[in-house]
Amino acid sequence: MYIHHAMQELTLDPDNWTDLRTLGHRMLDDMFEFLETVRERPVWQSVPASVRERLAAPLPVAPSCAAATYDEFKELILPYPTGNIHPRFWGWVMGTGSPVAMLADMLASGMNSHVAGYDQSASLVEDQVLRWLAELLGYPSTTSGILTSSGTAANLIGLAVARNIAAGHDVRARGLQHDGAPLIVYGSTETHSWAQKAVELLGIGSDSLRKVAVDANFEMRLDDLRDAIAADRANGLHPLCVIGTAGTVNTGATDDLRAIAKICDDERMWFHIDGAFGALARLAPKHRAIADGIELADSIAFDLHKWMYMPFEAGCALIRDAAAHRAAFALTPSYLTALERGIAAKPLEFAARGIDLSRNFKALKIWFSLKVHGSDLFGQLIDQNIDQAAYLRERIESEPSLELMAPVPLNVVCFRYHASDAINQEIVLRLQESGAAVPSSTMIGGRFAIRVAITNHRSRRSDFDFFIDEVLRHAGELEESR
Ligand SMILES: *Cc1c(COP(=O)(O)O)cnc(C)c1O
């Protein structure tokens, strides 16, 4: 006899929504608790060997219970974060994230919109956020833009548009495999390493990235820039683009953007600004003059996940010439042709402005945060971080055993203890490993520097006092044990 079995079709939705809902509410409560008590925990702690072992476990082929998996998360994963949400994390340049943006990110994941374009709310929100960001940085409303995964990706997009415009031939069809003069890109010795990655990926090559010397303030020497351009022209090369930096990663220096804009104008070169964090100084009412000229670039890249305190990932590229922006990336395969009506009316609006086709709804956390907090508060927080850097500088200058290693024009403070590089490095390691604070380090003038970069809305002045006390305590202990 033929037996018809009821077909059991599969899905990732829960059998029991009530159970998952209860678990979800617990996760949310726990995460609020985690954020509320972040100050009470060490900034960072190393992952113990037993945990590392369990995180190397084999592929789970069979299901396990969601609640048990969540318990595992709480035991193995949650206690060992980077630490950048902590008030005393000032390493590299990492933002803190925020509770409101966390919620918005959850909503965006739930909607799971595909933001290549399409006729949908997420595309309208991204357009609106891009207009807001252009306005905040002083760019016209006709400016084109795109949210990206990172500052690196945003900078790459800016430089790609520059290359395609300046090459003088159809780079998209012919690449750079032609006989034209080699394209040359100019930055300073302080330009972030994204630039090397970008010229390598764009086929320009790192030999064609000129690293112009900087002055005592770590700003690009403009005479040297002019000389380098002239020398390259005299040698038959093709100066393409100057990268100005607003807020260098080492010391927070900002190049003379107005002067570079003038040079690019005179030389008919593309002006790109890497304003990864420094561009946002334009929002800060007390310190906005630092970002003077930020509005003059042909393209600018900056991060929302640094000095706008958004959760990762969120970068942004703005391109003044919208047509040039599109011309660098737009293409239309038949399976993505726009239809007159329906969801596919503008299917590739954002895919035509960058590298990714499938894109998540990054704009929602920015939209939510700007609405809930208002753009003024972000400006005040940036002011507060700059003031905290000035306060830390004063504390360092008043300690005879500490030495400031670079000017502090923005939110980055580089200093060292009066002892060897090895002792200074050990101080950094002990600060990190004790969980007291996380500074990072760099080399300034060939000497080891303890580096503090403040893009943290949770830091308070007392945190910097505690930090100096800890630096001196570790230094004292190291001196004694010598
Ligand atoms: C962080 C940073 C970048 C790179 O941005 P990501 O978002 O980390 O890719 C580029 N330039 C400067 C000055 C930076 O600080």
The ligand as an SDF file (V2000), in Angstrom:
LIG
                    3D

 15 15  0  0  0  0  0  0  0  0999 V2000
   41.3790   54.4110   10.8120 C   0  0  0  0  0  0  0  0  0  0  0  0
   41.9620   55.2370    9.7250 C   0  0  0  0  0  0  0  0  0  0  0  0
   41.8610   54.8480    8.3910 C   0  0  0  0  0  0  0  0  0  0  0  0
   41.2680   53.5280    7.9970 C   0  0  0  0  0  0  0  0  0  0  0  0
   39.9170   53.4450    8.3330 O   0  0  0  0  0  0  0  0  0  0  0  0
   39.2670   52.0070    8.6420 P   0  0  0  0  0  0  0  0  0  0  0  0
   37.8560   52.3210    8.9360 O   0  0  0  0  0  0  0  0  0  0  0  0
   39.9990   51.4630    9.8410 O   0  0  0  0  0  0  0  0  0  0  0  0
   39.4810   51.1700    7.4470 O   0  0  0  0  0  0  0  0  0  0  0  0
   42.3540   55.6940    7.4350 C   0  0  0  0  0  0  0  0  0  0  0  0
   42.9380   56.8610    7.7750 N   0  0  0  0  0  0  0  0  0  0  0  0
   43.0480   57.2710    9.0520 C   0  0  0  0  0  0  0  0  0  0  0  0
   43.6830   58.5840    9.3420 C   0  0  0  0  0  0  0  0  0  0  0  0
   42.5760   56.4660   10.0720 C   0  0  0  0  0  0  0  0  0  0  0  0
   42.6870   56.8540   11.3420 O   0  0  0  0  0  0  0  0  0  0  0  0
  1  2  1  0
  2  3  1  0
  2 14  2  0
  3  4  1  0
  3 10  2  0
  4  5  1  0
  5  6  1  0
  6  7  2  0
  6  8  1  0
  6  9  1  0
 10 11  1  0
 11 12  2  0
 12 13  1  0
 12 14  1  0
 14 15  1  0
M  END
$$$$
